[in-house]
Amino acid sequence: MHHKILFRLLAFVLLAFVFLLAPAPQVYAGGVVSVCDEAHLRAALFDGGTVTFSCSGTITLANQLVIQNHTMIDGAGQSVTISGGGKVRVFWITGSSTLPLTFNLRNITVANGYADFGGGMRLNPHSNSTTLTNVTFTGNHATYHGGGIYVDSDSSPTLSNVTVTGNSADWGGGMFNAEYTSPTLTDVTFTGNSASSCGGGMSSYNVRHVSQCARLTNVTFNGNSAVLGGGMDNTHSSPILTNVTFSGNTAGSGGAMLNNEGSNALLRNVTFNGNTVTGYGRAMFNYHSYPHIWNSILWGDTGGEAEVYTVGELPVAITAITDSVVQGGCPPDTICTRVTSADPLLGSLGNYGGSTQTIPLLPGSSAINLGNAAYCTLGHDQRGLSQVGPCDLGAFESQGFTLGSLTGNSQQTDINTAFAQPLGLTVTANNASEPVIGGKVTFTPPGSGPSAAITGSPATIGAGGGASVTATANGIASWYVVTASASGASDAQYHLMNLWDLNVALTSSPNPSGQGQPVTFAATVTSASGPTPTGTVQFHADGTPLGPEVTLSSGQASVNTSALALGTHQITAAYSGDTSFRSGTSAPYTQTVNLASIMYARPGGATSGYCENWENVCELSYALASSAAGQEIWVRAGAYKPTTTDPDPRKGTFQLKNGVAVYGGFNGTESTRNQRNPTTNVVILSGDLNGDDAGFTNNGENSYHVVTGANGATLDGVTISGGNANEVLYPDDRGGGMYNSSSSPTLANVTFSGNNAQWFGGGMCNFSGSNPALTSVTFSGNSAVWAGGGMYNDFSNPTLMNVTFTGNSSEYGGGLRNSSSSPTLTNVTFNNNLASWGGGGMWNSTSSNPTLTNVAFNGNSSLQHGGGMYNSSSASPTLTGVTFSGNSATYNGGGMYNTI
């Protein structure tokens, strides 16, 4: 060890001498690597600056890259690997305290480097302005320290979205931090790295002061190995770890982490799981060190002795664990405060959101909502998801679960007999990426009085998210509640009833029902040992009588109501009893009243009611205003005009809604959507409020925007015409047919015809981050005085498939104008569109980079430039399978014109 330290000191002195003689780093223009080989890379790197790539591939170096000037290397848009070929280091960053330089590496893979220190990259002392973003270090090796990265003294690099995988060294297989370094790691993964001594993933040496320490946030150590400290090794170092996962790491001792000689690491919301040792400290081995652990999980690690093993003289050598889950309880030589050994029910390491892999908490986990808020300082978990209620333990914040789809609810049975159906439910995660299988649900009956014996609780959640138990009534009659619970979810309740010799059964039809739909509740009163009961039944909804009492007839009574509001209602049937029978009440029956899944519209339809069928059909504007997410509106053939409560009738627009789908093409008899025929049953959404348009005349009273979009909305099978956005002020100067502002609806089988705009987008205007998806849409005969006769995109990136632009006109971009927008066009045709200045078919400007695949420009024309397409100097479209035929321009670029 002494000869290694002497070697490093001599090297440091020599470097310091060289840096004193070196000129100060400079910033130059850099270059573009057009051919992925060493010569072109070094030419672009000469004198520093920003280096980008127009090629993809692996660049194998004969000699290391020495960074001496302010430099940014960015492989964005390409797949670039810079390799040491197993012979040389890849990067050496030469900054110093007297000659600081800035180095940024982005979107690059650093591979197969080889050196004594830092096979992939070595940062000289005082390299405080090194930033690594979206970088992968793989297959690098160092004889001594830092197989992937070596951070020399007094350096503070920043790593974001970095992967360190398959690297090796004596110490710090993935990364080594020398004395007084302060690296900051966010969204970083160490996986499959190895060290022949210490720190398979990362090793830190002599980083003592809290202001000079490694800070790790949202980091995963997985599958790393070493003799000591499979995931991480700290010697005289006290890193700060927040939202960190250690999984599947192996070592002789310290399966996940080794803390050595005064390494007082601070760990908040850290998960240790699946780590393995042959010696001591399945999760952590501490030698003369005093780490603090808060809000963490240490569970499921294997081999050796003790989850946390601490060696040394007290009081220095002792570990503190607070508000955590530890398998086996408090470890030896450890101060534990509010530590539980209840199973945290951990899932498997995987991708559940965020930039790094995490270990999820399953339903029923003891770690959910058990965290101490004083230590949940970030407000989010390793994935970046916000805390839900009290914070959870470990690096994963469960977004909660829902217990639903109850089976076996509202049952009745005779005393001391089993209920016919198991009590079952389905558990779903509020965040669809989170698993539920393997979680636990506890079913709890009342502790006294009428109750049931439950078999199989807690129930393990199986495939499909299901869990169930069986219930047997006790010897006391009446109704009661069995509660199903799992940490992370609101309780679900089963309403059960034990009967003597009387049964009151309650049903409804239909259930669930639609709002305003009549529902019939029927009660049947029977006795196993006596005659048919007589008397009356009082029906209740949420405790309120549903009309007067109903007299039994042959043991039957029923009531009909259409007055139930949206939501769930508890319905009961109370039997009054008579001289022969006791009174009794049915088990509460849950009636669900939903919005109707389909609303129906026709011209001149009603402007009240629920629009629930073709008989009770509504006007389209009313149906849209009354709809809610999840509903469809089926529209019968005919012409529809928008309405408004604004004093100016031109403000009328068909305002789409999030989650509501509007389908045209019905004749008013269909029972399934696939029976419609939009071609035969034409639906026209018209802005011609007076019905007197002739071409583009008599349209001064027309609506400014026939349709206004919304996120998550669907419009299918209609024609949009007669919009006239002819004002000079925003927003009534754009989007005559349809106007989208920060909204991204889905359109299919839609025709835009005869719409106009003063400035932008006669047919459609997409503005401020609107990214609609268009399939089988036609823009025909639309116009804009200024730009985008058919469509105008401003800071928007729509997707167009099987779309046609025909006979549209404007000054700039007769068919389509893109400004700071990069739409995707597939199987799109531009026919006979006209621009009075440029871009008969399409105009691209202001950093617009659309992608065109199988697009045809036919017969388009411009009175100036670019009959088919006009591209300004900042626009860079990508064309694949694009054809230009019969296009014309008065001056330049009949097919395409590109400015310089």
NULO-122150 format. One record per residue (C-alpha): z, x, y; residue in one letter. Coordinates in steps of 0.25 Angstrom, whole numbers, padded with zeros to 4 digits, always signed. Layout:
N
ZXYa
...
This chain:
900
+0000+0000+0000m
+0003+0011+0010h
-0010+0018+0008h
-0017+0004+0012k
-0008+0003+0024i
-0012+0017+0029l
-0026+0015+0026f
-0026+0002+0035r
-0018+0010+0046l
-0029+0021+0047l
-0040+0011+0047a
-0033+0003+0059f
-0032+0016+0067v
-0046+0020+0064l
-0051+0006+0068l
-0043+0006+0081a
-0049+0020+0085f
-0063+0014+0083v
-0060+0002+0091f
-0055+0010+0103l
-0069+0017+0103l
-0077+0004+0101a
-0083-0004+0112p
-0078-0018+0115a
-0084-0029+0107p
-0095-0037+0114q
-0102-0050+0113v
-0117-0050+0111y
-0127-0061+0107a
-0126-0059+0092g
-0138-0064+0084g
-0144-0073+0073v
-0145-0068+0059v
-0158-0073+0054s
-0159-0065+0041v
-0146-0065+0033c
-0145-0050+0030d
-0136-0038+0035e
-0146-0033+0045a
-0149-0046+0053h
-0134-0049+0053l
-0130-0035+0059r
-0141-0037+0069a
-0136-0050+0073a
-0121-0045+0073l
-0125-0033+0082f
-0116-0033+0094d
-0109-0046+0090g
-0111-0059+0096g
-0114-0072+0088t
-0122-0071+0075v
-0128-0083+0069t
-0137-0085+0057f
-0150-0091+0054s
-0150-0087+0040c
-0141-0090+0027s
-0138-0080+0017g
-0129-0068+0012t
-0129-0055+0021i
-0124-0044+0013t
-0119-0032+0021l
-0120-0017+0018a
-0109-0014+0028n
-0098-0023+0035q
-0100-0030+0047l
-0092-0024+0058v
-0089-0034+0070i
-0087-0026+0083q
-0091-0036+0093n
-0088-0051+0096h
-0096-0058+0085t
-0098-0072+0080m
-0105-0073+0066i
-0109-0088+0063d
-0116-0092+0050g
-0116-0107+0055a
-0128-0114+0049g
-0131-0104+0038q
-0125-0099+0025s
-0121-0084+0028v
-0114-0074+0020t
-0110-0060+0024i
-0107-0052+0012s
-0101-0038+0010g
-0109-0037-0003g
-0096-0033-0010g
-0097-0020-0003k
-0093-0021+0012v
-0084-0029+0021r
-0091-0040+0028v
-0085-0040+0042f
-0076-0030+0050w
-0071-0036+0063i
-0067-0024+0072t
-0059-0030+0083g
-0047-0023+0089s
-0036-0026+0099s
-0044-0018+0110t
-0058-0023+0106l
-0056-0037+0101p
-0068-0045+0096l
-0071-0059+0093t
-0077-0062+0079f
-0081-0075+0074n
-0087-0078+0060l
-0092-0091+0056r
-0099-0098+0045n
-0100-0085+0036i
-0097-0081+0022t
-0091-0067+0021v
-0093-0062+0007a
-0091-0050-0003n
-0086-0041+0007g
-0078-0028+0002y
-0069-0019+0010a
-0055-0013+0009d
-0050-0023+0019f
-0057-0037+0022g
-0069-0037+0013g
-0075-0049+0020g
-0069-0046+0034m
-0060-0037+0041r
-0054-0040+0055l
-0049-0027+0062n
-0036-0027+0069p
-0035-0036+0081h
-0047-0045+0077s
-0041-0057+0084n
-0054-0065+0087s
-0060-0066+0073t
-0063-0080+0069t
-0069-0085+0056l
-0074-0099+0054t
-0081-0105+0042n
-0081-0091+0035v
-0080-0088+0020t
-0075-0075+0014f
-0079-0074+0000t
-0079-0063-0010g
-0074-0052-0001n
-0065-0041-0006h
-0056-0031+0000a
-0050-0019-0007t
-0037-0020+0001y
-0035-0032+0010h
-0042-0045+0014g
-0053-0048+0004g
-0060-0058+0013g
-0053-0055+0027i
-0044-0044+0032y
-0037-0046+0045v
-0032-0034+0051d
-0020-0033+0060s
-0018-0041+0073d
-0030-0049+0070s
-0031-0065+0071s
-0043-0070+0065p
-0046-0085+0064t
-0051-0091+0051l
-0056-0106+0051s
-0063-0112+0039n
-0064-0099+0032v
-0065-0098+0017t
-0060-0085+0010v
-0064-0085-0005t
-0065-0076-0016g
-0061-0063-0009n
-0052-0052-0014s
-0043-0040-0010a
-0030-0033-0013d
-0023-0041-0002w
-0028-0054+0004g
-0040-0057-0005g
-0045-0067+0006g
-0038-0062+0019m
-0029-0051+0023f
-0021-0052+0036n
-0015-0038+0041a
-0003-0036+0050e
-0002-0045+0063y
-0014-0053+0060t
-0015-0068+0064s
-0026-0075+0057p
-0028-0090+0059t
-0034-0097+0047l
-0038-0112+0047t
-0046-0119+0036d
-0047-0107+0028v
-0048-0106+0013t
-0044-0094+0004f
-0049-0096-0010t
-0051-0087-0022g
-0047-0074-0015n
-0039-0064-0023s
-0030-0052-0020a
-0026-0041-0029s
-0012-0040-0022s
-0008-0051-0012c
-0014-0063-0005g
-0026-0068-0013g
-0030-0077-0001g
-0024-0070+0011m
-0014-0059+0014s
-0007-0056+0027s
+0001-0043+0029y
+0011-0040+0040n
+0008-0053+0049v
+0022-0055+0053r
+0023-0062+0066h
+0021-0077+0067v
+0011-0075+0078s
+0004-0065+0069q
+0002-0072+0057c
-0009-0079+0048a
-0010-0094+0052r
-0016-0103+0041l
-0020-0117+0043t
-0028-0126+0033n
-0030-0115+0023v
-0031-0115+0008t
-0028-0104-0002f
-0034-0107-0015n
-0037-0099-0028g
-0033-0085-0022n
-0026-0075-0030s
-0017-0062-0029a
-0006-0055-0035v
+0003-0060-0024l
+0000-0072-0015g
-0012-0078-0021g
-0015-0086-0009g
-0008-0078+0002m
+0000-0066+0004d
+0009-0063+0016n
+0016-0050+0019t
+0024-0048+0031h
+0016-0060+0036s
+0020-0075+0040s
+0007-0084+0040p
+0008-0098+0045i
+0001-0108+0035l
-0001-0122+0039t
-0009-0132+0030n
-0012-0122+0019v
-0015-0124+0004t
-0013-0114-0007f
-0019-0118-0020s
-0023-0111-0033g
-0019-0097-0028n
-0013-0087-0039t
-0004-0074-0038a
+0006-0067-0046g
+0016-0072-0036s
+0014-0081-0023g
+0003-0089-0029g
-0001-0095-0015a
+0007-0086-0005m
+0015-0073-0005l
+0024-0070+0007n
+0029-0056+0007n
+0039-0048+0016e
+0043-0057+0027g
+0031-0066+0026s
+0036-0079+0032n
+0025-0088+0031a
+0025-0102+0037l
+0019-0113+0029l
+0017-0127+0034r
+0009-0138+0025n
+0005-0128+0014v
+0001-0132+0000t
+0004-0123-0012f
-0002-0129-0025n
-0008-0123-0037g
-0005-0108-0035n
-0001-0099-0046t
+0007-0087-0049v
+0012-0079-0061t
+0024-0074-0053g
+0032-0080-0042y
+0029-0090-0031g
+0019-0100-0036r
+0016-0104-0021a
+0023-0093-0013m
+0030-0079-0016f
+0039-0074-0004n
+0044-0060-0004y
+0054-0057+0008h
+0047-0069+0015s
+0052-0082+0022y
+0040-0092+0022p
+0042-0106+0027h
+0035-0118+0021i
+0034-0132+0027w
+0028-0145+0023n
+0021-0138+0011s
+0018-0140-0004i
+0021-0130-0015l
+0017-0137-0028w
+0009-0135-0041g
+0009-0120-0040d
+0010-0113-0054t
+0015-0101-0062g
+0026-0091-0059g
+0039-0094-0053e
+0043-0103-0041a
+0034-0110-0031e
+0039-0101-0020v
+0046-0088-0024y
+0054-0080-0013t
+0059-0066-0015v
+0068-0057-0006g
+0081-0057+0001e
+0087-0069+0008l
+0085-0074+0019p
+0072-0067+0021v
+0066-0071+0008a
+0067-0086+0008i
+0056-0097+0009t
+0058-0110+0017a
+0051-0123+0012i
+0052-0135+0020t
+0047-0149+0019d
+0038-0146+0007s
+0035-0149-0008v
+0038-0138-0018v
+0036-0139-0033q
+0049-0137-0040g
+0057-0138-0027g
+0063-0128-0018c
+0059-0113-0023p
+0070-0103-0024p
+0074-0095-0012d
+0068-0105-0003t
+0074-0114+0008i
+0069-0128+0005c
+0070-0140+0015t
+0064-0154+0011r
+0057-0148-0001v
+0052-0158-0011t
+0047-0155-0026s
+0040-0169-0027a
+0026-0168-0031d
+0016-0167-0020p
+0005-0172-0029l
-0006-0162-0024l
-0021-0164-0027g
-0030-0153-0030s
-0035-0142-0020l
-0048-0148-0014g
-0057-0152-0002n
-0050-0164+0005y
-0055-0161+0019g
-0053-0150+0028g
-0059-0136+0027s
-0050-0131+0016t
-0046-0136+0002q
-0032-0143+0001t
-0023-0149-0009i
-0021-0164-0007p
-0008-0173-0008l
-0010-0184-0017l
-0004-0198-0016p
+0011-0198-0018g
+0012-0183-0014s
+0026-0179-0010s
+0020-0171+0001a
+0014-0182+0008i
+0022-0186+0022n
+0033-0176+0018l
+0029-0165+0028g
+0038-0162+0040n
+0031-0165+0053a
+0038-0153+0060a
+0029-0144+0051y
+0016-0152+0051c
+0012-0145+0064t
-0004-0146+0062l
-0004-0161+0061g
-0015-0159+0050h
-0017-0154+0036d
-0025-0143+0030q
-0037-0152+0030r
-0035-0155+0045g
-0031-0169+0042l
-0020-0175+0051s
-0006-0178+0045q
-0004-0193+0041v
+0010-0197+0044g
+0021-0187+0040p
+0014-0174+0036c
+0012-0170+0022d
+0016-0157+0015l
+0006-0147+0012g
-0007-0144+0018a
-0013-0158+0015f
-0010-0170+0023e
-0013-0182+0015s
-0020-0193+0023q
-0013-0203+0014g
-0017-0213+0004f
-0019-0228+0002t
-0014-0236-0010l
-0023-0248-0012g
-0031-0256-0022s
-0018-0261-0028l
-0019-0268-0042t
-0008-0276-0048g
-0003-0281-0034n
+0002-0295-0032s
+0006-0297-0047q
+0016-0306-0054q
+0022-0306-0067t
+0033-0312-0075d
+0046-0304-0075i
+0048-0293-0084n
+0033-0292-0087t
+0022-0282-0083a
+0013-0285-0072f
-0001-0287-0077a
-0008-0277-0068q
-0004-0262-0065p
+0000-0259-0051l
-0012-0251-0047g
-0018-0245-0034l
-0028-0235-0029t
-0024-0224-0020v
-0034-0219-0010t
-0033-0207+0000a
-0034-0210+0015n
-0043-0198+0015n
-0053-0199+0005a
-0054-0184+0002s
-0039-0184-0003e
-0037-0186-0018p
-0027-0196-0024v
-0028-0194-0039i
-0015-0188-0044g
-0006-0195-0034g
+0005-0204-0037k
+0009-0218-0033v
+0023-0224-0035t
+0025-0238-0038f
+0039-0243-0034t
+0044-0257-0037p
+0057-0263-0031p
+0070-0257-0036g
+0076-0271-0038s
+0073-0286-0039g
+0060-0290-0044p
+0052-0278-0047s
+0044-0271-0058a
+0045-0259-0067a
+0033-0249-0064i
+0027-0240-0074t
+0019-0228-0070g
+0024-0225-0056s
+0021-0216-0050p
+0007-0218-0054a
-0003-0206-0053t
-0016-0209-0046i
-0028-0208-0055g
-0043-0208-0054a
-0048-0218-0043g
-0034-0217-0036g
-0028-0227-0045g
-0013-0228-0049a
-0006-0239-0056s
+0007-0243-0063v
+0012-0255-0071t
+0023-0265-0067a
+0033-0274-0075t
+0041-0285-0068a
+0056-0284-0069n
+0065-0297-0072g
+0066-0302-0057i
+0055-0311-0052a
+0049-0310-0038s
+0039-0302-0031w
+0040-0288-0027y
+0033-0276-0022v
+0029-0263-0030v
+0026-0252-0020t
+0016-0241-0023a
+0018-0229-0015s
+0012-0215-0014a
+0015-0205-0003s
+0004-0204+0007g
+0001-0219+0005a
+0006-0232+0010s
+0013-0240-0001d
+0006-0251-0008a
+0013-0263-0013q
+0012-0272-0026y
+0017-0286-0025h
+0023-0290-0038l
+0030-0303-0043m
+0039-0305-0055n
+0039-0320-0059l
+0049-0329-0067w
+0041-0340-0073d
+0032-0343-0061l
+0020-0337-0056n
+0013-0338-0042v
-0001-0332-0042a
-0009-0330-0029l
-0023-0327-0028t
-0034-0327-0017s
-0049-0327-0016s
-0055-0319-0011p
-0047-0307-0009n
-0050-0298-0002p
-0056-0309+0008s
-0064-0307+0021g
-0058-0311+0034q
-0060-0326+0037g
-0064-0328+0022q
-0056-0340+0015p
-0046-0335+0005v
-0040-0344-0006t
-0025-0340-0010f
-0022-0347-0023a
-0008-0348-0030a
-0005-0352-0044t
+0009-0355-0048v
+0012-0354-0063t
+0024-0354-0073s
+0024-0348-0086a
+0035-0357-0091s
+0034-0370-0083g
+0024-0381-0079p
+0014-0379-0068t
+0022-0376-0055p
+0021-0386-0043t
+0024-0385-0029g
+0018-0378-0017t
+0013-0364-0014v
+0014-0358+0000q
+0003-0347+0003f
+0007-0336+0012h
-0001-0325+0019a
+0008-0313+0024d
+0019-0323+0024g
+0012-0334+0032t
+0009-0347+0025p
-0006-0350+0022l
-0005-0365+0026g
+0004-0375+0020p
+0010-0375+0006e
+0000-0378-0006v
+0004-0388-0017t
+0001-0382-0031l
-0009-0389-0040s
-0008-0385-0054s
-0001-0373-0050g
-0011-0369-0040q
-0011-0368-0024a
-0021-0362-0015s
-0024-0359+0000v
-0036-0355+0007n
-0036-0347+0020t
-0046-0339+0029s
-0036-0335+0039a
-0031-0322+0034l
-0033-0310+0043a
-0039-0297+0039l
-0030-0288+0031g
-0021-0290+0019t
-0012-0302+0017h
+0000-0305+0008q
-0002-0319+0002i
+0008-0326-0006t
+0009-0340-0013a
+0024-0345-0013a
+0026-0356-0023y
+0037-0366-0018s
+0042-0370-0032g
+0047-0383-0036d
+0058-0389-0045t
+0052-0382-0057s
+0048-0368-0052f
+0054-0358-0043r
+0046-0354-0030s
+0038-0341-0031g
+0029-0333-0023t
+0016-0325-0027s
+0016-0310-0026a
+0010-0307-0013p
-0005-0307-0013y
-0013-0297-0005t
-0025-0304+0002q
-0035-0294+0009t
-0043-0300+0020v
-0055-0290+0024n
-0066-0290+0034l
-0078-0296+0027a
-0086-0284+0022s
-0099-0290+0027i
-0102-0298+0040m
-0114-0306+0042y
-0123-0307+0055a
-0135-0315+0060r
-0141-0318+0073p
-0133-0329+0080g
-0122-0328+0070g
-0107-0331+0073a
-0099-0323+0083t
-0086-0327+0076s
-0080-0327+0062g
-0081-0316+0051y
-0096-0316+0048c
-0092-0315+0033e
-0105-0321+0027n
-0119-0326+0030w
-0114-0340+0033e
-0103-0335+0043n
-0113-0325+0050v
-0111-0318+0064c
-0119-0312+0075e
-0120-0297+0073l
-0113-0293+0086s
-0101-0301+0082y
-0101-0296+0067a
-0102-0282+0072l
-0090-0284+0082a
-0082-0291+0071s
-0085-0281+0060s
-0076-0270+0055a
-0078-0257+0047a
-0082-0259+0033g
-0090-0272+0036q
-0105-0274+0035e
-0113-0284+0044i
-0125-0290+0037w
-0135-0294+0048v
-0145-0306+0046r
-0160-0304+0051a
-0162-0307+0065g
-0160-0301+0079a
-0147-0298+0085y
-0143-0295+0099k
-0130-0287+0103p
-0119-0294+0111t
-0109-0288+0120t
-0097-0293+0128t
-0101-0284+0140d
-0106-0291+0152p
-0119-0283+0150d
-0126-0289+0138p
-0134-0276+0137r
-0122-0270+0132k
-0123-0278+0119g
-0124-0269+0107t
-0122-0270+0092f
-0110-0261+0091q
-0109-0256+0077l
-0095-0253+0070k
-0089-0242+0062n
-0090-0245+0048g
-0098-0258+0050v
-0112-0259+0043a
-0123-0268+0049v
-0134-0272+0040y
-0146-0280+0044g
-0157-0286+0035g
-0150-0299+0030f
-0156-0313+0029n
-0142-0320+0028g
-0142-0322+0013t
-0138-0309+0007e
-0126-0306-0001s
-0128-0291-0003t
-0133-0280+0007r
-0144-0276-0001n
-0151-0289+0000q
-0154-0287+0014r
-0168-0284+0019n
-0168-0278+0033p
-0184-0277+0033t
-0185-0292+0031t
-0172-0297+0038n
-0173-0289+0051v
-0161-0288+0060v
-0164-0284+0074i
-0153-0279+0083l
-0159-0282+0097s
-0155-0277+0111g
-0165-0287+0117d
-0155-0297+0122l
-0165-0306+0129n
-0175-0305+0117g
-0186-0303+0127d
-0190-0288+0124d
-0205-0284+0123a
-0205-0270+0119g
-0197-0262+0130f
-0198-0273+0140t
-0188-0284+0144n
-0177-0276+0138n
-0168-0274+0151g
-0157-0283+0145e
-0157-0277+0131n
-0145-0271+0125s
-0142-0256+0128y
-0139-0253+0114h
-0142-0263+0103v
-0133-0256+0093v
-0121-0246+0096t
-0117-0237+0084g
-0104-0234+0078a
-0098-0224+0068n
-0099-0229+0054g
-0108-0241+0057a
-0120-0245+0049t
-0132-0252+0054l
-0143-0255+0044d
-0156-0264+0043g
-0158-0268+0058v
-0167-0266+0069t
-0162-0262+0083i
-0171-0265+0095s
-0171-0269+0110g
-0160-0259+0114g
-0162-0255+0129n
-0152-0244+0134a
-0159-0243+0147n
-0147-0240+0156e
-0146-0226+0163v
-0131-0224+0159l
-0125-0221+0146y
-0124-0227+0136p
-0134-0238+0139d
-0145-0228+0141d
-0146-0224+0127r
-0147-0230+0113g
-0155-0243+0115g
-0155-0247+0100g
-0142-0240+0096m
-0132-0231+0103y
-0123-0222+0095n
-0112-0215+0103s
-0103-0206+0094s
-0106-0215+0082s
-0114-0213+0069s
-0118-0226+0063p
-0127-0227+0051t
-0141-0234+0052l
-0151-0238+0041a
-0163-0247+0041n
-0163-0248+0057v
-0174-0249+0066t
-0173-0246+0081f
-0184-0252+0089s
-0188-0255+0103g
-0175-0249+0109n
-0174-0241+0122n
-0165-0232+0130a
-0165-0226+0144q
-0161-0213+0140w
-0158-0210+0125f
-0161-0216+0112g
-0169-0229+0113g
-0167-0232+0098g
-0154-0225+0096m
-0145-0215+0104c
-0134-0207+0096n
-0125-0201+0106f
-0112-0192+0106s
-0111-0188+0091g
-0117-0200+0085s
-0123-0197+0071n
-0129-0210+0065p
-0136-0210+0051a
-0149-0217+0051l
-0157-0221+0039t
-0170-0228+0039s
-0170-0231+0054v
-0182-0233+0063t
-0183-0230+0078f
-0196-0237+0083s
-0201-0240+0097g
-0188-0236+0104n
-0188-0228+0117s
-0179-0220+0127a
-0183-0216+0141v
-0176-0203+0139w
-0174-0198+0125a
-0174-0203+0111g
-0183-0215+0110g
-0178-0218+0096g
-0165-0210+0095m
-0157-0201+0104y
-0146-0192+0098n
-0136-0185+0108d
-0125-0176+0101f
-0128-0184+0088s
-0133-0181+0074n
-0138-0194+0067p
-0144-0193+0053t
-0158-0200+0052l
-0165-0203+0038m
-0178-0211+0036n
-0178-0214+0051v
-0191-0217+0059t
-0194-0215+0074f
-0206-0222+0078t
-0212-0225+0092g
-0200-0221+0100n
-0201-0215+0114s
-0193-0207+0124s
-0195-0196+0134e
-0188-0186+0125y
-0188-0189+0110g
-0196-0201+0108g
-0190-0203+0094g
-0177-0195+0094l
-0170-0186+0104r
-0159-0177+0099n
-0149-0171+0110s
-0138-0162+0104s
-0140-0169+0091s
-0144-0165+0077s
-0148-0177+0069p
-0153-0176+0054t
-0167-0183+0052l
-0172-0185+0038t
-0185-0193+0034n
-0187-0197+0049v
-0200-0200+0056t
-0204-0199+0070f
-0217-0207+0073n
-0224-0210+0086n
-0212-0207+0095n
-0215-0203+0110l
-0208-0194+0120a
-0213-0194+0134s
-0207-0179+0135w
-0204-0173+0122g
-0201-0176+0107g
-0209-0188+0103g
-0202-0188+0090g
-0189-0180+0093m
-0183-0172+0104w
-0171-0162+0100n
-0163-0156+0112s
-0150-0150+0115t
-0146-0143+0102s
-0152-0154+0093s
-0154-0149+0079n
-0159-0161+0071p
-0162-0159+0056t
-0175-0166+0052l
-0180-0168+0037t
-0193-0175+0033n
-0195-0180+0047v
-0209-0183+0052a
-0214-0183+0067f
-0227-0191+0068n
-0235-0196+0080g
-0224-0193+0090n
-0228-0189+0104s
-0222-0183+0117s
-0229-0183+0131l
-0223-0169+0133q
-0218-0160+0121h
-0214-0162+0106g
-0222-0174+0101g
-0214-0174+0088g
-0201-0166+0092m
-0196-0159+0104y
-0185-0148+0102n
-0177-0142+0114s
-0173-0127+0113s
-0159-0131+0108s
-0164-0140+0097a
-0166-0135+0083s
-0170-0146+0073p
-0172-0143+0058t
-0184-0149+0052l
-0187-0150+0037t
-0199-0158+0032g
-0203-0162+0046v
-0217-0166+0050t
-0224-0168+0063f
-0237-0176+0063s
-0245-0182+0075g
-0235-0179+0086n
-0240-0175+0100s
-0235-0169+0113a
-0242-0168+0126t
-0238-0154+0128y
-0230-0146+0117n
-0226-0149+0103g
-0234-0161+0097g
-0225-0160+0085g
-0213-0152+0090m
-0209-0145+0103y
-0198-0135+0103n
-0193-0129+0117t
-0189-0115+0118i
